[in-house]
Amino acid sequence: MAILRILSGVGAGQKFDITQQETLLGRDDFCDITLPARTVSRQHARLIKDAGSYFIEDLQSVNGTRVNNHRVDHRTPVEDQDCIGIHDIILRFELDNDGDRTVPAMAAVSDTAVMDSAVAKLKGKVVATTEPQTDDAFTGRDSSLVKLRAVIALTKNLGSSLELDTVLPEILECLFEIFPQADRGYILQSVAGKVNLQPIAIKHRRGESDTISSLGGQIVARVMQESTAFLSSDPRNDDRLQEANESVLEEDLRSVMCAPLIGPSQKPLGVIHVETSDPQHPFEQQDLDMLISVGNLAGRAAEAAQMHEAILALDRQKRELEMARDVQLHFLPSQRPDLPGYKFYDYYKAADQMAGDYYDYIPLPDGRLGLALGDVSGKGISAALLMARLCSDVRYCLLATQTPAEAIGRLNRHLRQQLVGDRFVTLVLFVLDPQKHKVCIVNAGHMPPLARLAGEAVEELGGDEVCLPLGVEKDTEYTQFEVQLAEGSAIVAYSDGISEAMDPAGRLYGSQRVREVVARTKPDPVFAGQALVADVKSFVQGHPQSDDICILGFGR
C-alpha cells in the first residue's frame, strides 16, 4: 500500500492511504485529496498506479507540480520517500510493502528540507515550513545560507510579475524564512478609492485565523503617518506603546517591527509588519534594516504595478474613445446629395478623438433639402454627446414645423431645457428649393456664410440677420431670409476651427483670409472647399489643431 503524507503547508501532519488506481489532488471538495489553499488549482495533479508502479501527473495547474524540486511536465514516476510539491504544500510518498514500514510524520523534515526550501525559492517558488524553530535556525553558516537564498528568491519574485496579489504573499513567505522567529506577519497596501489599507497577504506560522493584532493596527498607522520604520524589541516595556500594553499582554507579543512600502515617489504605499512571541530571539536593528530593504523593493514593485495599471487604463480609455469616435462619425452623412444641377462639398476633421462640430443633409418631403452646420461650445465627450443629439433634434424640428425659423425656435427651446452650465450651440441652417433655385437661411449665432452669386464678389450672407446662439435664451425669435441662386453661384459655411487655426508663431488664420481664398477660386463649392483646406494646412505648417474643423458648401 502507498501513503501520501503532508509534511508542510496546509494540513501538515495528515496522511492519506492510496487505495485507488487514480487519486486526484486539488482544491475542489470532490478531489480524493483536498488541499484547501488558493495556490492549489481546483484539479491540480493526479497520482496513478500502473502495473505496480506509481506516477504523478500535473493537470495543467497554475503553479505547477514538482517531484524532488523538479517540475513535472509529463507523467513522472515516484518512488518511496519522494517529495511531491503542490506549490507551497510538500507531501511525501511512502510505500509500505512490509505491512507497517512507514516513517513518522515529521522525521524527514530536517536541514535537507530547509535547503530544499531555499532551492525551490531560487526557482521562483516559495515553500513554507511549519517545523518548530530551534536555536540552530538562528545561528551558523547554514542559517546564513538559507537567509541569503531566501533574499535572492524574494528579489526574483519581486521582478517576476506585476500582479502584486500573487507576488506579495510570496514575499511574506520569504520573510518567514529570513526571520525564523516570526509568528505572524502581514502586508497591507493602499488601494485606489479606499480610505483604509487593505490586507494583501497575512501569514500565521501556526495556522491561526487571518487576523491583524490591535497593536499591529496602531503601529501601522504610525508608520504610514511618519513614513518611518518601527522596531520594538520589548513591547511590554516600550514607552511608545504604553496605550497598547493590554493588547501586548493578551497577544503575548515579545517583539514587533514594521516598515513602509516606499517607492521612487517616496510616499508610503503600505506596510510590511512582522511579530514574534519568542522571548529568546527578539527582532534587532539588523532585522529591521533587512525589513526596510524589503519594504523599499516591494514599494518599487507596487509603484511599477500601479503605473502599469494606469497605462492599461489609459490604453483602455483610448480604445473606448476610438470606438466612440467611430460611432460619432456614423451620425454624419456617409455621402453627399445627388441633386441634378447642384454640387455639394463637405470636410470634417476633429481636433481630438471626440468632436463638437456637426453638419448634415436633410431631405424634406416636398423635395427641398435642408443643410445644417453647427458648433457646440467646448470640447471632449460632453460636446460630442450634444453633437450626436443635434443630429436627431435638427431633423425632427425641421420636419415638424412649417418654416426654417420655426424649426430653429423649437430647437432652441428644447436645448435651453437640456443644456447644463454655460453650454450653447451656434448653427446655420439652409433650406434649398431646387425647383425655385432659392435658399432660405437662419443663422443662430454662427459666422455668416460666404457667397459668390452669379460671378459677383464674395460677400457675407445675412450679417445683420445673425441671432443668438441656441440655448442662450428660451424665447429668442429667429428670423430667416432668402437668397436666389443663379447659375454659377456658390455658398460656403465653415466653423471657427478654420478662422482660428494657428501657425507655429501663434498667428490666427482669420476670417479675412477665408474670404480671400474663396474669392480667388471659381464659384464652385468643391473647388472653393478644397482650396480652403489646402491653404489652412499650408498656413499651420504642422502646428497641432486646436479646434474641430468643418466646411459645408453647395452651389448651382
N, C-alpha and C positions, 0 to 999 in steps of 0.2 A: 504494500500500500504506500501511497505517496502523501506527503503533507506539505501545505504551504503555511508558513508561519510569518506573521508581520513582525519585523524587527524594529522598525522606526516609522514615525509618521502616524497618521490617523489609524486607530485601532491597534497600536503597538501591543504585542503580547498575545494577540489572538492567533489561533491556529485553525486550519481547515483541512479536513480529510478529503482527499481527491479520490472519489469512487466512480466517477463517470468517464466516459471516453473523451468528452469535451467539457471543459469548465470555463465559463465566461466570467471575466473580471471587468468591472466598470462601476460607474456612479449610479446607474439606474437600479431600482429596487428589484427588478426581475432578474438581474445578473446572479449567477451562482455564488459569486463572492462580491459583495457590495462594498465599495470603498468610497464613503461619502465625503469627498474632497473636491473642491471646484477645479483643481488642477487635473483631475481624472476625467477622461471622456466618458460619455454615457455607456458606450460599449468599447472598452479600452483595448483589451487583449484577450486571447484565448489560449488555454493550456490544453494540449491534445495528447492523448495516449494512443500510440500506434505500434502494434506488434511488440508490446512490452517496453517500448521507449517513450520518452516524454519530449514534447516540443512546445515552445511558446511562439505565438504569432501575434504581431501587432495588428490591430484592426483600424489602421489609418487614424490613430489618435492624434490629438493636437500636440501633446507634449512628448509623445514617443514612449517606447518601452526599451529597457536595457537589460542585458544579461551580463553580470560581472563588469558593469560600466561600459559595455559595448552596445551601441544602439542596434536594435533589431529591425532589419528591413525586409526579412523574409522568414519563413518557418525555420526556427533555430532550436537545436537540441538543448535540453537542460539535464544536468546531472546532479547527483546528490551533493548538497551543500552549496549549489549555485545560488547567487543572489539575483533576484529579479527586481528591477527598479521601475515602478509606475510613477514617474516624475519624482516627487519627494517622499514616496512611500516605498520602503525596502522590504521585500518578502524573501524568505529563504526556502528553497526547495529541498525537501528531505525525503529520502527513501528509507522505508522500514522493512527491509527484506527479511530480517531475523525476528520479526514479531514485535520487539519493543526497542529497537535501536534508533532512538531519537535523541537529539541533543537538547538540553534545557533551553528555554526560550531565548535568553539573552547571552548565552555562553559565547557566541561568536562575535558579539559586539565588543570589539577591543580597539587597540591602536590601529589595527588594519582597517577597521570600519571607518575610523576617523579619517585616515589617509584616503580611503576610497571616497569619502565625502568631499574632501578637498579636490581630488582628481575630477570628480563629477562636476564640481563648480567650474573648473578650468574649461570644461566642455560646454559651459553656458547653462548648466543645470545646478540647482541647489538642493542638497539632501539634508533634511532636518534630523537631528538626533535627540532622543529623549533619555539617553543614558545618564544616570546620576553623575554629577561632576565630582572629581577628586582634585587634590592639590596638583596632581600631575597635569591637569588640564590648564593650569595657570603658570607653570614654570617649565623651563627646559627647552632644548633645541626643537623637539618635535612640536611643542606648543607654538613656538615662533613660526615654524614652517607652515603649520596649519593656518595660523592667522595671516601669514603672507599670502598663501594661496587663496584664502577667503577674500582678501582685499583685491587680489587680481581678478577673481571671479566677480566681485562687486563692480569693479571698474568696467569689466567686459559687459556685464548685464546692463549697466547704465548706457553704454554705447550701442546696445543691440537693438533697441526698439524705441519708438516714440509713444508707445502705448503704456503710459505710466501705471495704469491699473494692473498691468502684468509685471512691469519692472520693479516697482516699489515694494511689493510683497517679497520678491526675491532678494532685494536689498536687505530687508528686515531679517530674512533667513540668514544671510551672510553675517549680519551683525551679531546674531546669536552664536556664530562660530568664533567671531573675533572676541566677543565678551562672554566666555563660558559661564560666568556667574549670573548673567541676565536671566530674570524670571519672567518679565513682562516687557513688551515694547510695542510701540505703535508709531505710525507715520500719519500725520494729519496734513491736509493740503487745503488751501483756499480755492474754492470753485466759483467760477463766474456766476453772478446772480445770487450767491449765498452769503449771508452775513457771518455765520459761524464756520469754523474749519470742519471739513468733512473727513472722516476716517478712511484712508486708502488701504491701510494694512494694519492688522492687530495680531500679535502673537503672544501666547502664553506657553511657556515651556512645559507646564504640567497639564495642558489641555483644558484649562478653566474656560469659563464663558468669555466671550469677546466683549470686555468692558474696559472702560478707562477709569482709573482711580480719581477720586476727588482731588487728591494732592496733585496728581498729574495735570488736571484741568487748570489749577491755579498756576502751576509752573509754566504751562503752555501759554497762558495769557500774558504772563510776564515776559517770556522770551519773544513773543510776537510784538509786544509793545516796545521793548527795548532793543530788539534785533541783536541780542547778545545771548550767547550760550550760558547754561546754568548747570552747576555741579554742587551737589551736597553729599559729602561722604558720611554724614551722620545727621539725617533729617530730624531725629529726636531732640537734638541739642543745637539745631541751627536757628539762630535768632531771626533769620529771614523767613522762617516757616513757622513762627510762633502760632499764627492763627490756624495752622493746619496740624497742630500736634495731635489732636484727637484722631484724625484720619490716618496719621502716621502710625499710631499705636494699633488702630483697628486693622490696618492692612499689613502690619509688620514690615514696613519698608525700612531698610538699613542703608540704602544708598540710591541716589537717583541722578540722572543727568539728561539734559535736553539741549538740542542745538537747532537753530533755524535753518530752513532750506533757503539759501541765498544764492541767486544767480548773478549775471552781469549787471542787472539793474539795481543791485544792492537793496532790493525790497524783499522782506521775508514772505515767502510763498507758502509756508507751512513749517512743520517741525518734525524732528525725529526724537523720540522720547524713549528712554530705557530705564528700567527699575530692577533692583535686586533685593532679596530678603536674606542674603548670605552675609552674616556679620563678620566672617573671616576674610572676605575679599571685596571690600567696598571699591567703588569706582574712584580712580585717581585722576590727576591732571592729564597724564598721558592718554588715559582713556577718553577724556573729554576732547583732547586735541584730535584724536582719531575720529571721534564723532563729528567734530566741527568740519574736518576734511570731507567726511562722507556727506554732511549737510550741504557743503559747497558744491560737491559733484552732483548731488541729487537736485540742488537748486538750478544748476545749469541745465540739467536734463528737463526739469519742469518748465523752465522758460523756453527751451527749444521746443518742447511739446506744445506749449501754449502758442508760440509763434507759428508752428506748423499748422495747428488748428485754425489760427487766424487766417493763414494763407489759404487753407482749404475753404474757409468760409467765404473769403473774397472771391475765390475761384467759382464757388457755387453761385455767389451773387452775380458774378459776371455772366455766367451761363444763363442764369434766370433773366437778366436784363437783355441778353441777346435774344432769348426766346420771346420776351415781352416786346422787343423792338420788331421782331418778325410779325408778331400778332398785330402790332400797331400799324405796320405798313400794309397789312391786309385791309385796313379800313380805308386806305387811299385808293383812288381809281387805278385799276390794272391796265386800262387802255384809254386812249383819247377818243372823243366822239367822232363818228363818221357822218358828217353833215355836209351834203352837197353844197359847194360854193364857199365853204369856210375851212379855215385852218386853225389848229389848236396847238399850244405848246405848254408844257409844264416841267418844272425842275424842282427837286426836293432833296435837301441834304441836312441831316440832323447834326447839331454840334456835339451832342453826347449820344449815349445809347438810346435815350428816350427823347422825343421832341414834342414841342408845343405848337408848332406851325401846322396849318391844316389847309387843304384845298379839296374841291370836289366838283364833279359834273353831275347835275341832277336833271334827268329827263322829266318833263312835265306832260300831263295827259293831252294837252291841246297842241302838242308839237313844239312848244317852246323848250328852251334849255336853260336851266339855272347853272351858274358858275359862281363858286364862292372861294375866297381866300381869307384865312383868319390867322391870328397870332394870339396865343394865350400868354398872359403875363407870367413871368417866372420860367423856371426850367425844371427838369427832373421828372420824377414819376407822377407827382400831383398834376403838373402841367400836361403830361402825356395822357393821363386818365381823363382830364377835362377835354382834351383834343378828341379822344375817342368818342366821348359823349356828344361833342358837337356834330360829328358825322351823322348821327341819327337825328339829333334835335333840329338841325337846319333842314334836313329833308322833310321831317314831319311838319314843321311850321310852314314851310313853303307850300306843301301840298294841302294844308288845312286852311289856308287863307286866300283871299282874293288878289291881293297886291303884294309886291315885294316889301313895301313899307310896313304893311300889317304883319307880314311874316317876321320881320326883324323886331317889331314891337313886342310880338308874342314871345319870341325867343329871349328878348331882354328881360321880360317879366319872369319868365321861367328861370333864367340863370341867376337873377337877383335873389331868388329864394334859395338857390343851391350853393352859390359861391361863398367861400369862407375867407374872412380877413379882407385884405385889400386886393384880392384877385379880380381881374377883369379880362375882357376879350375884345380885341379890335377885329373888325370884319368888314369886308367889302363884298357886296352881293350884286351879281349881274343876272338879269333875266333876258335872254336873247330870243327875239322873234325872227326866225329865218325867213318867214313869209313877207313881213313888212320891213325886214332889214333894220330893225330898231333894237336898241338895248336899253333896258331900264336899270338904273343903278341906285343902290342905297349904300351909304358909307357910314359905318358905326365906328368912328374914331381911328380909321386906318389911314395910311398915307394915300393921297389921291393917286389913282392910276394914271399912267401916261398914255396919250393917244396921238396917232398921226392919222388924220381924217382926210382921205382923198388927196394925198400928196401935200397937205399943208404942214406947217411947222409943228414940232412936238409941243403938246400942251398938257397941263394937268386938268383932269376932268373933275368938275364939281368941287373945287377948292372951298367954295362958300357953302357947300351943302354937307360938309362933314359934321356929323352929330356925335354925341357922347359914345364912348365905348360901351359894350354890353356889360351889364352887371353893376354899373355905377349908380344909376338912379332908376327906380322902378317905373316911374311914369313918364319916361322920356318919349317924346313924339318924334318919330323918324320920318324923314322926307325922302322922296325919290325924284329922279329926273331922268329924262330920256335923251339918247343920242342917236342920230341917224347914221347908219354905216353905209357909205357909198363904196363902190369897188375901190380896192387899194387902201382900205382903212385897216388899222391895227390898234389894238389896246393891250397894254402890258401892265399887270399889277405885280407887286413884289412885297416881301416882308422886310423888316428893318435889319435882318441879317445881311442883306445886300448893302444898304446905305451905311451901316455901322461896322462893316468889315474893316479890319485894321492891318496896316503893313507892319514890318518889324520895328519901325520907328514910332509906332503908336498913332499914326495919322489915319483919319477916317476916310473911307471911300466917298461917302457923301451923296446926297440926292442929285446934286448938280451933275456929277459925273455919270449917274444913271441916265439922265436926260441926254447928255452928250453922246453916249453910246447908242441909245435908241435913235437919236437924230441922224447919226451918220450911217445907219443901215437902211435898207429899203423897207417900206412899210409892210413887213411880213412878220407875223408873230414868231415863227420858227427862227428866222434869221436874227431878229432882234433878241430873242431869249438866249440863243446860243452865243451871240456876240457878248451879251452881258455876263454870262457865266465865265467865258474865256477871259474877259477883261478883269473881273474880280479875282480870278486865280492868279493872273499876272500881277495884279496890284499887291496882293497879300504876300507874295513870294514865300509861300510855305508857312506863314505865320498861323498858329492854331486858330481854328474857327471859334469865335466867342458866342455866336448865336445861331439858331436854326436859319436856314436859307430856303425860301420858297418863291417860285416865279410861276405866274399863270398868265398866259397870253392867248388871244384869239383875234381873228381878222377875216375880212371878206376879200 
